[in-house]
Amino acid sequence: MNKYLRRGIISTIVGLGLCMLGLYLMADDLSFYKWILVIGVIFFGFGFLTMLYSLIRKIERRSLLDERKKHPKDSDE
């Protein structure tokens, strides 16, 4: 598990937790639930994008390694 995937999972879990907390506070009619919901959505979005970035990096790395196997560098150069 690379650092981007780890950060993404942690941010997504924190975002979901904050959103759940915000919904709980909304049911209790507390006024600051809106800020907690906004922060939760931001964390969730950041985590999702970070996990997506991790997947793209993994695919790109594999394609680069496959390309290098197909076309090895000439030893004369």
Phi and psi restraints in degrees (value plus and minus 20) as a CYANA .aco file:
   2 ASN   PHI    -106.0   -66.0
   2 ASN   PSI     153.7   193.7
   3 LYS   PHI     -86.3   -46.3
   3 LYS   PSI     -51.5   -11.5
   4 TYR   PHI     -90.3   -50.3
   4 TYR   PSI     -61.0   -21.0
   5 LEU   PHI     -86.3   -46.3
   5 LEU   PSI     -61.5   -21.5
   6 ARG   PHI     -81.9   -41.9
   6 ARG   PSI     -66.9   -26.9
   7 ARG   PHI     -82.4   -42.4
   7 ARG   PSI     -59.1   -19.1
   8 GLY   PHI     -84.4   -44.4
   8 GLY   PSI     -63.8   -23.8
   9 ILE   PHI     -85.4   -45.4
   9 ILE   PSI     -63.8   -23.8
  10 ILE   PHI     -84.2   -44.2
  10 ILE   PSI     -65.0   -25.0
  11 SER   PHI     -84.6   -44.6
  11 SER   PSI     -57.8   -17.8
  12 THR   PHI     -86.0   -46.0
  12 THR   PSI     -62.6   -22.6
  13 ILE   PHI     -86.1   -46.1
  13 ILE   PSI     -62.0   -22.0
  14 VAL   PHI     -83.4   -43.4
  14 VAL   PSI     -61.8   -21.8
  15 GLY   PHI     -82.6   -42.6
  15 GLY   PSI     -63.4   -23.4
  16 LEU   PHI     -83.8   -43.8
  16 LEU   PSI     -60.3   -20.3
  17 GLY   PHI     -83.5   -43.5
  17 GLY   PSI     -62.3   -22.3
  18 LEU   PHI     -86.8   -46.8
  18 LEU   PSI     -57.4   -17.4
  19 CYS   PHI     -84.9   -44.9
  19 CYS   PSI     -60.8   -20.8
  20 MET   PHI     -84.9   -44.9
  20 MET   PSI     -60.3   -20.3
  21 LEU   PHI     -83.4   -43.4
  21 LEU   PSI     -62.1   -22.1
  22 GLY   PHI     -82.0   -42.0
  22 GLY   PSI     -61.0   -21.0
  23 LEU   PHI     -86.6   -46.6
  23 LEU   PSI     -56.9   -16.9
  24 TYR   PHI     -84.5   -44.5
  24 TYR   PSI     -63.2   -23.2
  25 LEU   PHI     -88.8   -48.8
  25 LEU   PSI     -50.2   -10.2
  26 MET   PHI     -85.6   -45.6
  26 MET   PSI     -56.6   -16.6
  27 ALA   PHI     -87.4   -47.4
  27 ALA   PSI     -48.7    -8.7
  28 ASP   PHI    -107.2   -67.2
  28 ASP   PSI     -16.7    23.3
  29 ASP   PHI      40.4    80.4
  29 ASP   PSI      19.7    59.7
  30 LEU   PHI    -110.2   -70.2
  30 LEU   PSI     123.9   163.9
  31 SER   PHI     -98.5   -58.5
  31 SER   PSI     -41.3    -1.3
  32 PHE   PHI    -113.4   -73.4
  32 PHE   PSI      -7.0    33.0
  33 TYR   PHI     -85.8   -45.8
  33 TYR   PSI     -48.3    -8.3
  34 LYS   PHI     -83.1   -43.1
  34 LYS   PSI     -62.3   -22.3
  35 TRP   PHI     -86.4   -46.4
  35 TRP   PSI     -58.1   -18.1
  36 ILE   PHI     -87.2   -47.2
  36 ILE   PSI     -59.2   -19.2
  37 LEU   PHI     -84.2   -44.2
  37 LEU   PSI     -61.9   -21.9
  38 VAL   PHI     -83.0   -43.0
  38 VAL   PSI     -65.9   -25.9
  39 ILE   PHI     -84.1   -44.1
  39 ILE   PSI     -58.9   -18.9
  40 GLY   PHI     -83.1   -43.1
  40 GLY   PSI     -61.7   -21.7
  41 VAL   PHI     -87.4   -47.4
  41 VAL   PSI     -58.0   -18.0
  42 ILE   PHI     -84.5   -44.5
  42 ILE   PSI     -65.7   -25.7
  43 PHE   PHI     -82.2   -42.2
  43 PHE   PSI     -63.1   -23.1
  44 PHE   PHI     -83.0   -43.0
  44 PHE   PSI     -64.7   -24.7
  45 GLY   PHI     -82.6   -42.6
  45 GLY   PSI     -63.3   -23.3
  46 PHE   PHI     -82.1   -42.1
  46 PHE   PSI     -62.8   -22.8
  47 GLY   PHI     -84.7   -44.7
  47 GLY   PSI     -62.2   -22.2
  48 PHE   PHI     -84.2   -44.2
  48 PHE   PSI     -65.5   -25.5
  49 LEU   PHI     -85.0   -45.0
  49 LEU   PSI     -56.3   -16.3
  50 THR   PHI     -87.1   -47.1
  50 THR   PSI     -59.5   -19.5
  51 MET   PHI     -86.4   -46.4
  51 MET   PSI     -58.4   -18.4
  52 LEU   PHI     -84.5   -44.5
  52 LEU   PSI     -61.8   -21.8
  53 TYR   PHI     -81.8   -41.8
  53 TYR   PSI     -59.0   -19.0
  54 SER   PHI     -81.9   -41.9
  54 SER   PSI     -62.0   -22.0
  55 LEU   PHI     -85.0   -45.0
  55 LEU   PSI     -62.3   -22.3
  56 ILE   PHI     -83.9   -43.9
  56 ILE   PSI     -61.3   -21.3
  57 ARG   PHI     -82.1   -42.1
  57 ARG   PSI     -60.0   -20.0
  58 LYS   PHI     -85.1   -45.1
  58 LYS   PSI     -63.7   -23.7
  59 ILE   PHI     -85.2   -45.2
  59 ILE   PSI     -63.2   -23.2
  60 GLU   PHI     -83.6   -43.6
  60 GLU   PSI     -60.3   -20.3
  61 ARG   PHI     -83.8   -43.8
  61 ARG   PSI     -63.1   -23.1
  62 ARG   PHI     -83.3   -43.3
  62 ARG   PSI     -60.4   -20.4
  63 SER   PHI     -87.6   -47.6
  63 SER   PSI     -56.3   -16.3
  64 LEU   PHI     -85.2   -45.2
  64 LEU   PSI     -62.2   -22.2
  65 LEU   PHI     -85.8   -45.8
  65 LEU   PSI     -59.3   -19.3
  66 ASP   PHI     -84.7   -44.7
  66 ASP   PSI     -59.5   -19.5
  67 GLU   PHI     -84.7   -44.7
  67 GLU   PSI     -58.9   -18.9
  68 ARG   PHI     -88.0   -48.0
  68 ARG   PSI     -52.7   -12.7
  69 LYS   PHI     -89.9   -49.9
  69 LYS   PSI     -55.3   -15.3
  70 LYS   PHI     -91.8   -51.8
  70 LYS   PSI     -59.1   -19.1
  71 HIS   PHI    -142.9  -102.9
  71 HIS   PSI      59.7    99.7
  72 PRO   PHI     -88.0   -48.0
  72 PRO   PSI     130.3   170.3
  73 LYS   PHI     -89.7   -49.7
  73 LYS   PSI     117.7   157.7
  74 ASP   PHI     -87.3   -47.3
  74 ASP   PSI     120.4   160.4
  75 SER   PHI     -98.8   -58.8
  75 SER   PSI     -34.0     6.0
  76 ASP   PHI     -95.6   -55.6
  76 ASP   PSI     -42.0    -2.0
